[in-house]
Amino acid sequence: MAEWVPPARLRPRIDQVRANLNRWRAVEWVVFWGLIPAILLSIYALPQPVRDDWFILNTTSMGRIPTWFLSSYTHSQLYPHLAGNLAFYLVTLLMIFSFEDNRLRFWLVSSVALCLVPFISSFLTVFFWGSSVRLPRARVFPR
């Protein structure tokens, strides 16, 4: 059986993807492909009381700043919640590693996404939770 040879018009793109994948350093492969998924799985494996105290955003105790950050990395179910998120993350990461050719931009965007977005997400959750939760009004009917 003959080996598949890509059409001439695809060769430059395939070479670019191959070059992009080779540009990433070992530390980037280890951190993004290994360490981050391992951290998410480790957080999921913690006992529920620990997750409740330190990782779940609790609207009754807003002063717990660690929960504002850590709640974005906490999952309630292994499947489909955590497994689905990890699958989406890994597919997206493969696309980024294949097509991104500016590692500085990648590190800046990743830093913001991993460090700042959890606080923004928690703030918006608290803000919209407070504005959307309404106590039901009691209805008084005449007898």
N, C-alpha and C positions, 0 to 999 in steps of 0.2 A: 504494500500500500504506500502510495506516495505521500510525502509530507506536505501539509498545507502551506502554501505560500501566500501571504496577504497581497492584495492588489497594490500596485505601485502608489496609488493615491493615499492608501492607508499607512504605508511604511513610515513616513515622517511622524505621523501621530503616534504610532506604536513605539517608535524610537524615543519620542518625547516622554511618553508614559514610563518607559523603561528607565530613562535618564532621571525623571522625577523620583521614581521609587528608589533609585540608587543614591540620590542626594541626601536622603534622610539619615541622620546619625543613629547609632545604636541606642543611645539614651532616649531618643524620641520614640523609637520602636518600643522600647521597654516601658516607658512611662505611659504612652497613650494606648498601646495594645495590651499591656500586661498589668501595670500598676493601677490604673483607673478602674478597669473592670474588677480587679481583686479587691480594691477598697469598697466598691459598691456591694460586692458579694459578702465581704466581711461585715459591713453595716447591716445587711439583711440577716446575717447569722447571729447577730447580737440578741440576747434575751429581750423579750418584749418590754419588760419594765425599764430596761436601760434605754431602749429606743423611745419609749414614752417620755422619759425624763429629759433626755438630751437631744433627741433627734426629731421629735414631732413638734411642729409649730402649734403652740397652745395659746389661743386667743385670750385666755383668762390670766395668763402670766406673761405679759408682753416684754418684760425686762430681761428675759433670758436670751441674750444676743446669740449664743451658740446655736440655738434652735432656729434662728432666722437664717443662718447659713446652712446648717446640717439637714434641715427638713427637705431641701432640694435633692438630697442624695439618699433619702430613705424610701424604701419600697414596702408596700404592705403584702405583696404576694410575689412568690418566686416566678410562677407562671400564671398569667401572661404578663403581669406588670413589669417585673425586673427583666425577665427573658426578652420580652418585646423591646424594651428600652435599650438593652444591651445589643440586640440584633440591629436595631436601627442605628445605634451609635457606631457599631463596627462597620456597617455598610457605608455610612457617611464618612467615616474615617478612611476607609479604603479609597473612596472617591477623592477625598482631600489629599491623601498621600500620593495618589496617581496624577492629579492635575495641578496641585498647588506648587508653584515654583519659587515662592517667596517665603522662606522659613521665618523671617522676622515678622511678617504680617501674620502668619499662622500662630506664632507664639503670642503676639499681642491680642489677637482675637480670642485665642484659647484662654489666656489669662483673664480677660474680661468675662468670658462666658463661664468659666469655672469659679471665679472669685467674686465678681460683682453681680452677675445676674441672679444668683440665689437670694441676695439681699433685696434686690428689686422685686423679684417674684414674691417673696414673703411680704414685702410692704404692700404690693398690689393685692395680694390675697387678703391681708388684714383689712385694707381699705375697702375693698369691694364686699368682703364678708360683712363688715359693719354696716355698709350702706344697703345691702340686699336683704339682710335678715330683718324681718319685721315680725313683731309679736302679733298673733291673731287678735283682732278686736272682738271683744265680747258683744254679742248681740242680745239685746233685751227685747223680748216680744211681749206685747200686752196680753193679759189673760182674758 
